[in-house]
Amino acid sequence: MCQVDITHCGGLSEARRIAALAEAHRVALAPHNPQGPVSTAASLEFGFSQPSYIICETVHADVPWRADVVQEGFTVEPKGRIVYPNTRPGLGIVINEAEVKKHPFEQELPQRVFYPDGSVGDW
């Protein structure tokens, strides 16, 4: 399983090159996407464009005001959480910039987890 992350690998062009390598080796594609709504839209549209796409990690309830800042173009069927591509141009999202300004960026402190044997864990 190839879990390419568009926001970490260098964007859509680099993700496409990685996906092509994965496809050549018959490795399925499941974009890694623990980020916000723009990344989600890009990851979904990217996945839909790839022949080896299986599933995409998405976050929908990360903050209570998410629906206020973005209008998403894709639809999610509640039963089975099946996602259908957007019918709008581009990523299919509309960002409400006035609403975004109400929620300025706040740096999170890194979470550090150490196991009893001294090894470092992932938060």
C-alpha positions as CSV (number, residue, x, y, z in Angstrom):
1,M,0.0,0.0,0.0
2,C,1.4,3.4,-1.0
3,Q,0.3,6.2,1.3
4,V,1.6,9.2,-0.6
5,D,0.9,12.5,1.2
6,I,0.5,15.4,-1.3
7,T,1.4,18.0,1.3
8,H,4.6,16.3,2.3
9,C,6.0,14.8,-0.9
10,G,6.2,17.9,-3.1
11,G,2.7,18.4,-4.4
12,L,0.5,16.9,-7.1
13,S,3.3,16.4,-9.7
14,E,5.6,14.5,-7.3
15,A,2.6,12.5,-6.0
16,R,1.8,11.5,-9.6
17,R,5.4,10.2,-10.1
18,I,5.2,8.2,-6.9
19,A,1.8,6.8,-7.8
20,A,3.2,5.8,-11.2
21,L,6.0,3.9,-9.5
22,A,3.5,2.2,-7.2
23,E,1.3,1.2,-10.1
24,A,4.2,-0.2,-12.1
25,H,4.8,-2.5,-9.1
26,R,1.1,-3.3,-8.6
27,V,1.0,-1.5,-5.3
28,A,-2.4,0.0,-4.3
29,L,-2.7,3.8,-3.6
30,A,-4.3,5.2,-0.4
31,P,-3.4,8.8,0.0
32,H,-2.3,9.8,3.5
33,N,-4.2,13.0,4.5
34,P,-4.6,14.0,8.1
35,Q,-4.7,17.7,7.1
36,G,-7.5,20.2,6.5
37,P,-10.1,20.7,3.8
38,V,-7.9,21.9,1.0
39,S,-5.6,18.9,1.4
40,T,-8.6,16.6,1.6
41,A,-10.1,18.0,-1.7
42,A,-6.7,17.6,-3.4
43,S,-6.1,14.1,-2.0
44,L,-9.5,12.9,-3.1
45,E,-9.3,14.4,-6.6
46,F,-5.8,13.0,-7.0
47,G,-6.9,9.6,-5.8
48,F,-9.9,9.6,-8.3
49,S,-7.4,10.3,-11.1
50,Q,-5.3,7.2,-10.3
51,P,-6.0,3.7,-11.5
52,S,-4.7,2.0,-8.4
53,Y,-6.6,4.2,-5.9
54,I,-8.4,2.3,-3.2
55,I,-9.2,4.6,-0.3
56,C,-8.2,8.0,1.1
57,E,-7.7,9.0,4.7
58,T,-9.8,12.1,5.5
59,V,-10.6,14.2,8.5
60,H,-14.1,15.7,8.7
61,A,-14.8,16.6,12.3
62,D,-11.4,18.1,13.2
63,V,-12.9,21.5,14.3
64,P,-16.5,22.4,14.9
65,W,-16.3,25.4,12.4
66,R,-15.0,23.4,9.4
67,A,-18.3,23.7,7.5
68,D,-18.2,27.4,8.1
69,V,-14.8,27.9,6.4
70,V,-15.2,25.6,3.4
71,Q,-17.9,24.4,1.2
72,E,-16.8,21.0,-0.2
73,G,-17.7,19.8,-3.6
74,F,-17.5,16.1,-3.1
75,T,-20.3,14.1,-1.5
76,V,-20.2,11.4,1.1
77,E,-22.8,8.6,1.2
78,P,-23.5,8.0,4.9
79,K,-23.8,4.3,4.6
80,G,-20.4,2.9,4.0
81,R,-18.8,6.4,3.9
82,I,-18.5,6.2,0.1
83,V,-17.1,9.4,-1.4
84,Y,-18.1,10.7,-4.8
85,P,-16.0,13.2,-6.8
86,N,-17.0,16.8,-7.0
87,T,-18.8,18.2,-10.0
88,R,-17.2,21.6,-9.8
89,P,-14.0,22.8,-11.5
90,G,-10.7,22.3,-9.9
91,L,-10.7,21.0,-6.4
92,G,-14.4,21.8,-6.1
93,I,-14.1,23.7,-2.8
94,V,-15.2,27.3,-2.0
95,I,-13.3,28.9,0.9
96,N,-15.1,31.6,3.0
97,E,-12.1,33.9,3.7
98,A,-14.0,36.1,6.1
99,E,-14.8,33.0,8.2
100,V,-11.2,31.8,8.0
101,K,-10.0,35.1,9.5
102,K,-12.0,34.3,12.6
103,H,-9.8,31.3,13.3
104,P,-6.2,32.4,13.0
105,F,-3.4,29.8,13.0
106,E,-2.3,28.6,16.4
107,Q,0.9,26.6,16.7
108,E,0.5,23.2,18.4
109,L,3.1,22.0,20.8
110,P,4.7,18.8,19.6
111,Q,3.5,15.8,21.6
112,R,6.2,13.6,22.9
113,V,5.6,10.0,23.9
114,F,8.2,7.8,25.4
115,Y,7.6,4.1,26.1
116,P,8.8,2.3,29.2
117,D,11.8,0.9,27.3
118,G,12.8,4.5,26.3
119,S,11.7,4.3,22.6
120,V,9.9,7.2,21.1
121,G,6.2,6.8,20.2
122,D,4.0,8.5,17.6
123,W,1.4,10.7,19.1
